[in-house]
């Protein structure tokens, strides 16, 4: 699994008990002593209940802990979020076996002493994975990093091409942009009395206006993709800068490839990240990421998929703005940083504004993006 050079949460131990903890601002989900107690009980299935535990990373979905036994290799323990069925672990096992066979770096599930891929304890599904050293980035700073990310994503896609597997977690409609826009319209209608409605409504109107002008995406076949290829779902070698592997594979499934690439580039090309009110889309990072992707998947991606990359990138940015904006009123999905923002609503309004700023920036360099696509796959 992952090691992160930044924002790793640490506990202070005394007699193998947690007595203090330090959590970085915005880390989700928070970890408490009940979580640690449940994790230790779950780890008994692998014989590691006495190992040292420390929270790991800033994931929004699964509780992730670093497991350091007294002897032997380290592991990563996760409590899988209930949004995923327990059988998603079979998906992960099939996918990682295929990646390993293809020579693509990946963490592997560690079977319990009874041979199970996961255990259920304290109303949670727990799994143990091999530890992979590497650097996790929250944002990209320079083109070589984007090029490395592109090379890895291309290797990942081509390695899984043709895999015959029925996914337990197909995630149908995850990028159904029309549905997300309708959810925003519904939120505007249902929450007129919301305390922040006057601030949110103008932003929502701008999002819907820009969405109406989005370029149409051509129909393309479904491919097996990661499903959430944001930059912090990759591990990098700290010395060479090469991208080593992709993590958090619960989202792997089938969808049109341009949506996957659009989701990747909206993350890779926004150095400011998702928690700022403004963002600038980096055409240089886009160009480098495409070069890397073409180097490993250029002979595999179809012309129709290539042509859809730039419009899909803009579409995904607007879609995410709509999702954040809807939750500024619904307040029931995305987490929030209570140390920076007074409410989930305020945080998600900032996120929505940041994505709209990014969308405007993306539109301003749109011709450059299309030219980059043509060069990369020439």
N, C-alpha and C positions, 0 to 999 in steps of 0.2 A: 504494500500500500504506500502511503506517502510519508515523506518527511518534509517539514517546512522550515525554511531558514528564518522566517519571520512569523510573528503572531502565534507562536506555539504557547498554549496555555500551560502553566506549571502549578503543581501542588507542592506544599511543604509537608513532609511526613514526620511523624514521631511514633515510634513503636508500631510502624506499618499502618498508622491511622492518619487520615487527612486532618490537619489542624488549621490549615490556612490555604487559600488559593488566590491566584492572580489571573484574572481573565481580561483579555484585551477588549477595548471598546468595540462593541458591535458583534462580538462572537456569538454565534447561535448554533444550536441551542445551548443554554447555560447548563453547567454540570453541577450537581450537588452531591452531598454525601450519600443520599439514597441511591443515586445513579451508580456511585462507586461500589456500594454494597451489592447492588443487583449485578453489576459487572463481575465482581469477584465470584458470586454464586454461579453465574453463567459460565465463567472460566473453569469451573470444576469439571465441566464436560471434557475439557482438553487437558486437565491436570495442571493448570496454571493459576489456581486461585490465590496463591501467595505471591504472584509477580507484582512488581511495581507498576502502577498505572499513572498515566498523565494524559489529560485531554489534548487533542491534536487538531490543529487547523481551525478554520472558521466556517465549516459547512453549515448550510441552512437547514439541512434535512436530517441526516443520520447523526446520532451521537457517536463520536469517533474517539477512541482511546489508544494510546501507545502502550504496549504491553512489554515489559522488560523482565523476563525471568532471571532468577539468580544465576542460571547457567543456560547456555544455548542461545539461539537466535532470538531477535525481537520479533514481535508480531503487531498487527493492528486489529483491535476488536471494535466491532460496530454493532450498535442497536439499530436495526433497520426501521425507518419510519413506517407507521401503519399505512401510509399511502401506497406502499408497495406490498404485494402479496408475498407470503413466505417463499413461495415457489420461484420468486425472482432470483433466488440464489442458485437454482438449477440453470437459469439463463446465464448467470455470471460464470458458472462453472463451465458450461459449453463454450461460451465466448472466449474465456481465458485459455482454455485448452487449444482452441483454434489459433488464437494469437501466438501462443507458445510454439505450436507446431510450425507457424509461419516465420518464426524468429523475431517476432515483435515483443518487446518488453512488456510484462504484465505481472500484476500481483495474482496469486492463486489462493483459492479457498483452502483452508486447512481442515481436514475432516476431524471430527471428535474421536475420542477413543473408541466409540462404537461405530464409527464410519459415517456419521451423519454430517451433512453440509452446514447445518445450523441447529441451534437449540432454542426452545421457547421457555422463557423464564420471566416471572414478574410482568406478565402481560406484554412481553417484548420478544422480538425475534433477534437473536444474537448470532454473529458469525465471526470467525477468526480468519485473518488473511496474512499472507507472508509480507514481511517488511521490505520495502524498497527504498534505499537511500536516494535522496534527490532534493531539489529545490522547488518549492511551489511558489508561483508568482501570482500576485493579485492584479498586476497590470504589466503591460509590455512597455519598455522604454526606448527600444531601438530596433531597426529593421532586422539585424541578424537573429534576434529572438523570435520575431514573427516568421522568418524564413524557416527556422528550426521547428516551430510549431506546425507550419504548413507541411513540412516533410513528414512529421510524425502522423498528422491526421491522414495524409495520403496513404501511408503504410497501413494505418489502422483500417481504413476503408477497403483497400484492396485485399488485405488479409482475410476480411470477413465476407468478401464477395462470394456468392454462391453457397453460403452456409445454409443447409436445410434444417431449420429449427423453428418450431412454433413457440413464440415467446409468451411466457405467462403474463407479462406486463406490456401489452402492445402500445399503450399510451396513445390511443387513437385521438386525433384532433388536437394534439398538443400545440400545433401551430395553425389552428383554424382561425385565421385572422378575423374573418367575418364574425365568428362567435365571440371573440374577445372584444371586438368593437361593440357588438350588441350588449355584452355584459356591461360595458361602460355606459351605454345609453340607458340601460335598466337601472344602473346605480344612480344616475342623474335623476331619473324619474322617482325612484323609491326613497331617496334620501334628501329631499328638498329642505328638510328641517335640520340637516346635519350642521353642526357648529362651524364647519369650515367650508360650507357649500359655496359661499360667495367667492372664496379664493380658488376653489377647485373648478368651478363651472367654466370660467373663461379658458383655463388650460384644456379642459375636456373638449371645448368647442374647437380649439386650435388643432387638437389631435384628430378629431373627426373630420375636420376640413382637409388636413393633409392626407388622411387615409383615403378620402374620396378621390384624390389625385394620384394615388399610387399606380405605377405601371403594372399591367397585368403580367402574371407569371405564366409561362407556357407549361402545359401539362408534361410531366416527366415521370418515369417509372419510380416506384419505391426502391430504395436501397437499404441495406443494413448499415445503420449509422450509430454514432455514440448517443445522440439525443440531447446532450448538454455539453457541447465542446468549448465552454468558456475557458479562459486561460488558466484559472486555478484548478482545473481538472486535468492538468498536465504536470508532469514532473520533469525537471531539467537537471542536467549534470552541472554541478556548481563550478567546475573547472573549464570544461570545454564549451558549455552553453548549449550542448545538443539536447533536444527534447527526447526523453527516455521512454516514457510510457503515459498512457491515459488511465485515470482512476475514476472511481465512482461510476461503475458500469451498470447500475440498476436501470438506467434510462436507455440502454441499447435496445434498438428495435428497428422497425422499417418506417421510412418516410421519404419523401422526395429529397434528393441530395442537395438541391439549391437551398432548401430551408435549413439544412444542417450547416452548410457553408455560410449562409447569411447570419445564422446564430453565432458561428465562430467569429466572423469578422466584426460583428457589432461589439463583441467583447474584446477581441485582440486590438482593434483600431481605436479604442477609447482609453487613452492613458489616464484620464481622470477617474475612471471607474464609475460604478452605478450610484454612488452615494453623494454626488455633487450636483449642484443646481445647473451647472453648465458643463458642456463637453465639446471637444473638437475632434472630428473624425480625421484620422491620420491616413492620408492617401499613400504615404510612404510605407507605413506598416501594412496596408492592404496590398500594395504592390509586392512587397517582400514575402508576405504570407502566400500570395498566389504563386510566386516563383517556387517557393518550397513545395507547395502542394503539387504543382505541375511536374516537379522533378521526380515525384514518386507515384503520381496518379494521372499524369497527363495523357498517357495512352489508354486510360480506362474511362475517364469521364467523357460523356458524349457532347457533341456541339450544342445541343439544346440545353443541357445542364450548364455548360460554360456560359451561354448567353443569359442565363437566368441568375447568375451569381450577384451582379450588381443590383438588379431590382429586388432580389430576395433579401439582400442586406438591408436596404432601405425599409422594406416591408417589415422585417423582424424588429428593427429599431422602433418603428411606429407601433407595432403590436405590443412590444414591451412597455412603451409609454402608456398605452391604453390599459394594460394590466395594472401598472402601478397607480394610474389615475383612478381606476375603478376601486382599488383597495384603499385609496385615500378617503373614500366614502364608505365602502363596505367594512373595512378594518377587520378582515377575517382570513387573510392569506399570508402576505409577506411579513417577515419579522421586522423589528425596528430597534434602533439603537437608542435606548432610554437615556444614555448619558449625553447624547447630542441633540435629541429631539424630544419635545414634550409629549408627543403621541405618535402612534402608528400612522395616523392620518397625515401629520406634518411630515414625517419621514418619507412616506410614499408620494406626497406631493413634490418634494424635492427630487425624488427619483424620477418621477414623471417629467418634471421640468428638465432634468438633465438629459433624459432620452430625447425630448423634443429639441433641445439645443443640439444634440448629436445628430438628429435627423436633418435639421436645417443645414448643419455643416456638411453632412453627407450629400445632400442635394447640391450644395455649392461646388463640390468636386466630382459630381457624378460623371461628367465626361471623362475625367481623368481615370476614374475607376473602370469605365468601359474600355478605355484604351489599355489599361493594365491587363484586363482579361484577354484582349486580343493579342498582346505581346506574349503573355505567359504561355498561351496554348498555340502559338503560331507554329 
